[in-house]
Each structure stands twice: as C-alpha cells, then as structure tokens.
Amino acid sequence: MRHFLLALALPLSAGAAEPVEAPLGNRTITLTATSELPGRSGRPYSVGHLMDGDADTAWVEGVEGTGEGQVISFHLGAQIGVEGMLVWPGYGKSAAVYTGNATPSRLTASFGSSRLTFALRQPVQMREDEGPASPGGQQGMSCVHVDRPGGRAPHVVVLDAPVTSQTVKLAVDAVLPGEKWADLAITEARPLLADTEEPLPGVEAARRFLRAVRDRRPLSTAPAKVLDLREVPDGAVRAERATYAAWGITDKPALPPTLDARSDDTNRLAAANAFLAATRGHFVGVGVAVVPVSDGTWVVGTRSGAFGDGEWVELSPAAKLDANGAVAHLTELSYSDGAPGCHDVLPAVP
C-alpha cells in the first residue's frame, strides 16, 4: 500500500534527512533521520520510504562508511501506546540491490526512557578478505548477507510489556556489509502501535501470535504438528537429527518424535503449550523474522541453542501460522556451518 508523503518545511541540519509526514493507522507521524542518500531525481532514498509499504523503495543513509551510528526518529505527536517495532532490513527491490547494499544486523530502539537492543538475523555467507571482523565473523573474514527464498524477511519485536511514548528512535549499532556498495539500506521501519494493525503480509498474524506468547495465553486448539522437545533432552542429538531432516538424509536416526494427526489432540495441545512456555524468551522482546509463504506465515524466533565446535548446528524455535493466523506447526529450524563460518544465521523455512 503506497501513501503520498508530505515534506514539512522545517530547517535542516547539515546532512540530516528532511522531516517527512506519513500516516500510521489513523494518525500522522513525522519521521527524521540523521542522514539520507540524495538521489538524482527527486528523493528516492527518503526516510519517508520507511512508511510506504513498498519493497521497491528504501531509506538509505548518506554518510561515509556503512551507516553505524545513524538514527531514525518517529515523532508520534502525543503520548501513544507502543508495543514494539517493525524493521525490514536491506533494500528489498531485487536480489542484486539487496545483496549489493549493507543491512543492519543490530539495532537499539528507544521508547522515551526505555531502551531495547535486538538483532536482525539474515542468511549470510563467509567472505575472506583483509578487513576487520564484521558481525559474526573473525579477523581476515567477514559474513555478508545473501539472497535466498525467505531471506529478505521483515522482523517484528514485541515488547515484554507495552510502553507509552511520544518519540521512538531507532539507532544502527552493527551492520552486515554489502557486496557492491557501502550504503546501508532499510526497506520499512516503524513503531507498532497498540491500537493499529500492520498491513505488511503476515506481520499482523505474527503480532497476534507473539502477543499471545507474551501474555502466556495457552493455545485452545491443538496444532496439526508439534515437535515434542521433551522427548530428546540432549540438545546436540536433537540438533543433529534436525539437520539430517533439513538435508534430506534418510539413513540416519529419525527426528525426535513429532506429534501429528495420528496423535491424540490432548497430547498435541499439551506439547504445543509446553513448547511455547519453554521458548517464550526467543519470541518476546527480540527480533523475530516473519516469512510469508503460500499457505500462511512462518514466525522464526531467535537462536535457542548452538551445538558443536569446528562444525556446529544452530536451532531456532519457529511457528507456522495458517492462512487464518492459527498455529499449525511448532518446530525447531536448523542451520549448520563449519569453521570459521558465520554464527546466528536466519535458518531457511520449509
């Protein structure tokens, strides 16, 4: 959904982005940024693009370097209930533009006097170079983001408790470098207001799910499938078997017991609520990836465990929501890599 943006006639500081007004629900808010990249025609990299709902546009910072330390501000005009943030990292226009530009990997959101630092996990690959280590990398190598299905995912943060604030600020703490340009890009970003629905595909369904997890509301209907984590207490074994399944290896031990339509509804429901209770901290107050698919939405929580050394496997709890937003599948998704490799990577969804 595109909106017309009205630039305010306010004085600018050197290098700062011109303030822009944009609708958010039934309100109009004002966006500013510490810089933006000027364009050849009009203002194609305006901070206003963070609110237009269009993957073909983005805000791009305009300072030397990769954009660490840049700040975006959302002036709400009054004390308003805020329950989180939406951030779509990178320039989502195409694979070449996405991988060519830098993306944020860690941000700090300030809600009045409250602050929260969170990571944005993306698919990455290791690149050997002579530069300093980047997030997740070691000296002499760096980890750069790559394009794959589901990789250009918006992220949602639902706070542990809603706050009231008049201004929300988003500061860039760390960056994944691009393959071609040093410029940092963000496709969409905005506060999640407690009384406003989010139009991006899958995000509102994800937010309803995360609210329920935040409030510790148990599911009343059993999901179709649940990976019963209690059946395999050894995390390393669980990770190994999840990787076998992801790679399609059939001559190794099977996955931990999965409760599906052959299982009793009561057992599936109990397993589902145990899963959500155990993984609450990986869904609430953290950057959660929202990946729309043809029949619903995957909500991928933060890394819940890493097992191994020279070669290792990382696990992330994930929920598959159906087209109506109901929980259809609870599982752990795996990502594996070898030394030196890259850590804390967004796993691929099925």
C-alpha positions as CSV (number, residue, x, y, z in Angstrom):
1,M,0.0,0.0,0.0
2,R,1.5,3.3,-1.1
3,H,1.0,6.6,0.6
4,F,1.7,10.1,-0.6
5,L,4.3,11.7,1.7
6,L,4.2,15.4,2.5
7,A,7.6,17.0,3.3
8,L,7.5,19.6,6.1
9,A,9.1,23.0,5.5
10,L,11.5,22.7,8.5
11,P,15.1,23.8,8.7
12,L,17.6,21.1,8.2
13,S,20.9,20.4,9.8
14,A,23.9,19.5,7.6
15,G,23.5,16.1,6.2
16,A,20.2,15.4,8.0
17,A,17.2,14.0,6.2
18,E,14.3,16.4,5.6
19,P,11.4,15.6,8.0
20,V,8.5,13.8,6.4
21,E,5.0,13.2,7.5
22,A,3.3,9.8,6.9
23,P,0.1,8.1,8.1
24,L,0.3,5.4,10.7
25,G,-3.2,4.0,11.3
26,N,-5.5,6.9,11.9
27,R,-2.6,9.2,12.9
28,T,0.1,11.2,11.1
29,I,3.6,10.9,12.4
30,T,6.8,12.7,11.5
31,L,10.0,10.9,10.5
32,T,13.5,12.2,10.6
33,A,16.9,10.6,10.2
34,T,20.5,11.8,10.9
35,S,21.2,11.4,7.1
36,E,19.9,10.1,3.8
37,L,21.5,9.5,0.4
38,P,20.5,12.1,-2.1
39,G,19.1,10.9,-5.4
40,R,19.5,12.1,-9.0
41,S,15.7,12.6,-9.4
42,G,13.6,13.7,-6.5
43,R,14.4,12.0,-3.2
44,P,14.4,8.2,-4.0
45,Y,16.1,7.3,-0.7
46,S,14.0,9.4,1.6
47,V,13.3,8.4,5.2
48,G,9.7,8.6,4.2
49,H,10.1,5.3,2.3
50,L,10.2,3.5,5.6
51,M,6.5,4.0,5.8
52,D,5.2,3.5,2.3
53,G,4.7,-0.3,2.4
54,D,6.7,-0.7,-0.9
55,A,9.6,-3.2,-1.2
56,D,10.9,-1.3,-4.2
57,T,11.8,1.7,-2.1
58,A,14.1,2.2,0.9
59,W,15.7,4.7,3.1
60,V,19.5,4.7,2.5
61,E,21.8,6.6,4.9
62,G,24.1,9.3,3.4
63,V,27.3,9.3,5.4
64,E,30.7,7.8,4.8
65,G,31.1,4.2,5.9
66,T,28.5,1.6,6.5
67,G,26.0,3.6,8.5
68,E,26.7,2.5,12.0
69,G,25.5,5.2,14.5
70,Q,22.8,6.5,12.2
71,V,19.5,7.2,14.0
72,I,15.9,7.3,12.7
73,S,13.3,9.1,14.8
74,F,9.5,8.7,14.7
75,H,7.7,11.6,16.3
76,L,4.2,10.4,17.3
77,G,2.8,13.9,18.3
78,A,1.4,12.6,21.6
79,Q,2.0,10.0,24.3
80,I,0.8,6.8,22.5
81,G,0.9,3.2,23.5
82,V,3.7,1.3,21.7
83,E,4.1,-2.5,21.8
84,G,7.1,-3.0,19.6
85,M,8.9,-2.3,16.3
86,L,8.8,-3.4,12.7
87,V,12.1,-3.4,10.8
88,W,12.6,-4.8,7.2
89,P,16.4,-4.7,6.8
90,G,18.0,-4.2,3.5
91,Y,16.8,-2.9,0.1
92,G,14.1,-5.4,-0.9
93,K,13.8,-4.3,-4.5
94,S,15.7,-7.2,-6.1
95,A,18.4,-9.8,-5.2
96,A,21.2,-7.6,-6.7
97,V,20.1,-4.5,-4.8
98,Y,19.5,-6.4,-1.6
99,T,22.9,-8.1,-1.6
100,G,24.7,-5.0,-3.0
101,N,23.8,-2.8,-0.1
102,A,24.7,-3.1,3.6
103,T,21.9,-4.1,6.0
104,P,21.6,-3.5,9.8
105,S,22.3,-6.6,12.0
106,R,21.8,-5.0,15.4
107,L,19.6,-2.0,16.4
108,T,18.7,-0.2,19.6
109,A,15.1,1.1,19.9
110,S,14.4,3.9,22.4
111,F,10.9,4.4,23.7
112,G,11.1,7.5,25.8
113,S,13.3,6.3,28.8
114,S,13.1,2.6,27.8
115,R,15.7,1.1,25.5
116,L,15.9,-2.3,23.8
117,T,18.8,-3.7,21.7
118,F,18.0,-6.5,19.3
119,A,19.5,-8.5,16.4
120,L,18.1,-8.9,12.9
121,R,19.2,-12.3,11.7
122,Q,19.6,-12.8,7.9
123,P,21.0,-15.5,5.7
124,V,24.7,-14.9,5.3
125,Q,27.9,-16.4,3.7
126,M,31.5,-16.2,4.7
127,R,33.8,-14.0,2.6
128,E,37.6,-14.0,3.1
129,D,39.1,-10.5,3.0
130,E,41.8,-8.4,4.6
131,G,39.4,-6.2,6.6
132,P,38.4,-6.3,10.2
133,A,35.9,-8.8,11.5
134,S,32.3,-8.0,10.9
135,P,29.3,-9.2,13.0
136,G,29.6,-13.0,13.3
137,G,33.0,-13.1,11.7
138,Q,36.7,-13.4,12.6
139,Q,39.7,-11.5,11.7
140,G,40.5,-11.9,8.0
141,M,37.0,-12.9,7.0
142,S,33.5,-11.4,7.1
143,C,30.0,-12.6,6.9
144,V,27.9,-10.9,4.2
145,H,24.2,-11.3,3.7
146,V,23.0,-13.4,0.7
147,D,19.7,-13.7,-1.1
148,R,17.6,-16.9,-0.8
149,P,13.9,-17.6,-0.6
150,G,12.5,-16.2,2.6
151,G,15.8,-14.4,3.4
152,R,14.5,-10.9,2.7
153,A,12.2,-11.0,5.8
154,P,10.7,-8.2,7.9
155,H,11.4,-8.5,11.6
156,V,9.0,-7.8,14.4
157,V,9.8,-7.0,18.0
158,V,7.0,-7.3,20.5
159,L,8.0,-5.8,23.9
160,D,7.6,-7.8,27.1
161,A,5.1,-5.1,28.1
162,P,3.7,-2.2,26.1
163,V,5.0,1.3,26.8
164,T,3.8,4.8,26.3
165,S,6.0,7.2,24.4
166,Q,5.8,10.4,22.2
167,T,9.0,9.6,20.3
168,V,10.6,6.4,19.2
169,K,14.2,6.3,18.0
170,L,16.0,3.5,16.1
171,A,19.8,3.5,16.2
172,V,22.0,1.3,14.0
173,D,24.6,-0.5,16.1
174,A,26.1,-3.0,13.7
175,V,25.9,-3.7,10.0
176,L,26.3,-6.6,7.6
177,P,28.3,-5.3,4.6
178,G,27.0,-5.3,1.0
179,E,28.7,-6.8,-2.0
180,K,28.8,-3.6,-4.0
181,W,28.0,-0.5,-2.0
182,A,28.9,0.7,1.5
183,D,25.5,2.3,1.9
184,L,23.1,0.9,4.5
185,A,19.5,0.4,3.4
186,I,16.3,-0.3,5.3
187,T,13.1,-1.0,3.3
188,E,10.5,-0.5,6.1
189,A,10.6,0.6,9.7
190,R,8.0,1.9,12.2
191,P,6.8,1.5,15.7
192,L,4.0,-1.0,16.3
193,L,1.2,1.0,17.9
194,A,-1.0,-0.9,20.3
195,D,-4.2,0.2,18.6
196,T,-3.1,0.0,14.9
197,E,-2.9,-3.1,12.6
198,E,0.1,-3.6,10.4
199,P,-0.7,-4.1,6.7
200,L,2.5,-5.9,5.5
201,P,1.7,-9.6,4.6
202,G,1.9,-11.9,7.6
203,V,3.0,-9.3,10.1
204,E,-0.3,-8.8,11.8
205,A,-0.9,-12.5,12.2
206,A,2.7,-12.8,13.6
207,R,2.0,-10.0,16.0
208,R,-1.2,-11.7,17.3
209,F,0.7,-14.9,17.9
210,L,3.5,-13.0,19.7
211,R,1.0,-11.2,21.9
212,A,-0.4,-14.5,23.0
213,V,3.1,-15.8,23.8
214,R,3.9,-12.6,25.6
215,D,0.8,-12.8,27.7
216,R,1.3,-16.5,28.3
217,R,-2.1,-17.3,26.9
218,P,-2.2,-21.1,26.2
219,L,-3.5,-22.4,22.9
220,S,-7.0,-23.7,23.0
221,T,-6.7,-25.7,19.7
222,A,-4.1,-28.3,19.0
223,P,-1.7,-27.5,16.1
224,A,-1.6,-30.1,13.3
225,K,2.1,-30.9,14.1
226,V,4.3,-30.4,17.1
227,L,8.0,-31.3,17.5
228,D,8.0,-32.7,21.1
229,L,11.1,-31.2,22.5
230,R,10.8,-33.0,25.8
231,E,11.4,-36.4,24.1
232,V,15.0,-35.6,23.3
233,P,16.8,-34.0,26.3
234,D,20.2,-34.0,24.6
235,G,20.3,-30.8,22.6
236,A,23.2,-31.9,20.4
237,V,21.4,-35.0,19.4
238,R,18.3,-33.0,18.7
239,A,20.2,-30.6,16.5
240,E,21.9,-33.3,14.6
241,R,18.7,-35.0,13.8
242,A,17.0,-31.8,12.8
243,T,19.9,-31.2,10.4
244,Y,19.5,-34.7,8.9
245,A,15.9,-33.9,8.2
246,A,16.7,-30.5,6.6
247,W,19.3,-32.1,4.3
248,G,17.0,-34.9,3.4
249,I,19.3,-37.6,4.8
250,T,17.3,-40.8,5.4
251,D,19.9,-43.3,6.6
252,K,20.5,-41.5,9.9
253,P,18.4,-41.5,13.1
254,A,15.0,-40.0,12.7
255,L,13.8,-36.7,14.0
256,P,12.6,-36.5,17.6
257,P,9.0,-37.7,17.9
258,T,6.6,-35.4,16.1
259,L,3.0,-35.3,17.2
260,D,0.7,-35.0,14.2
261,A,-2.8,-36.0,13.2
262,R,-2.1,-39.6,14.3
263,S,-1.6,-38.3,17.9
264,D,-4.3,-37.6,20.4
265,D,-5.4,-33.9,20.3
266,T,-4.8,-33.6,24.1
267,N,-1.2,-34.7,23.7
268,R,-0.6,-32.3,20.8
269,L,-2.1,-29.4,22.7
270,A,-0.1,-30.2,25.9
271,A,3.1,-30.5,23.8
272,A,2.4,-27.2,22.0
273,N,1.8,-25.2,25.2
274,A,5.0,-26.8,26.7
275,F,6.9,-25.7,23.6
276,L,5.7,-22.1,23.8
277,A,6.3,-21.9,27.5
278,A,9.9,-23.1,27.1
279,T,10.7,-20.8,24.1
280,R,8.9,-17.6,25.2
281,G,12.2,-15.7,25.6
282,H,13.1,-16.5,21.9
283,F,9.8,-14.9,20.7
284,V,9.2,-11.9,23.0
285,G,11.5,-8.8,23.4
286,V,13.7,-10.0,20.5
287,G,13.9,-9.6,16.7
288,V,11.6,-12.3,15.2
289,A,11.6,-12.9,11.4
290,V,8.3,-13.0,9.6
291,V,8.4,-15.1,6.5
292,P,5.1,-15.3,4.4
293,V,4.7,-18.5,2.4
294,S,2.0,-19.7,0.0
295,D,-0.3,-21.1,2.7
296,G,0.5,-19.0,5.7
297,T,3.4,-17.4,7.6
298,W,6.5,-18.7,9.4
299,V,7.5,-16.8,12.6
300,V,11.1,-17.6,13.4
301,G,12.4,-16.9,16.9
302,T,16.0,-16.3,18.0
303,R,18.6,-18.9,18.3
304,S,17.8,-21.3,21.2
305,G,21.0,-23.3,21.1
306,A,24.2,-24.0,19.2
307,F,25.9,-27.4,19.3
308,G,29.4,-28.4,18.1
309,D,32.7,-26.6,17.6
310,G,34.6,-26.9,14.3
311,E,31.3,-27.8,12.7
312,W,28.1,-26.8,14.5
313,V,24.3,-26.6,14.3
314,E,22.1,-23.8,15.5
315,L,18.5,-24.3,16.4
316,S,15.7,-21.7,16.3
317,P,12.1,-22.2,17.5
318,A,9.5,-21.5,14.8
319,A,5.8,-21.4,14.5
320,K,3.9,-21.9,11.2
321,L,0.7,-19.9,11.1
322,D,-2.1,-21.0,8.7
323,A,-3.9,-18.6,6.4
324,N,-6.2,-17.6,9.3
325,G,-3.4,-17.0,11.7
326,A,-3.9,-20.1,13.8
327,V,-0.8,-22.1,14.9
328,A,-0.5,-25.1,12.5
329,H,3.1,-26.3,13.3
330,L,5.6,-25.8,16.0
331,T,9.2,-27.0,15.4
332,E,12.8,-26.1,15.6
333,L,14.6,-25.0,12.4
334,S,18.3,-25.8,12.0
335,Y,21.2,-24.0,10.4
336,S,24.7,-25.6,10.2
337,D,28.1,-24.3,9.2
338,G,31.8,-25.2,9.5
339,A,34.8,-23.4,10.9
340,P,35.3,-20.5,10.9
341,G,31.8,-20.0,9.4
342,C,29.2,-17.5,10.4
343,H,27.0,-17.6,13.5
344,D,23.5,-16.6,14.5
345,V,22.1,-17.0,10.9
346,L,18.5,-17.0,9.9
347,P,17.6,-20.6,9.1
348,A,15.6,-21.5,6.0
349,V,11.9,-22.2,6.4
350,P,10.5,-25.4,4.9
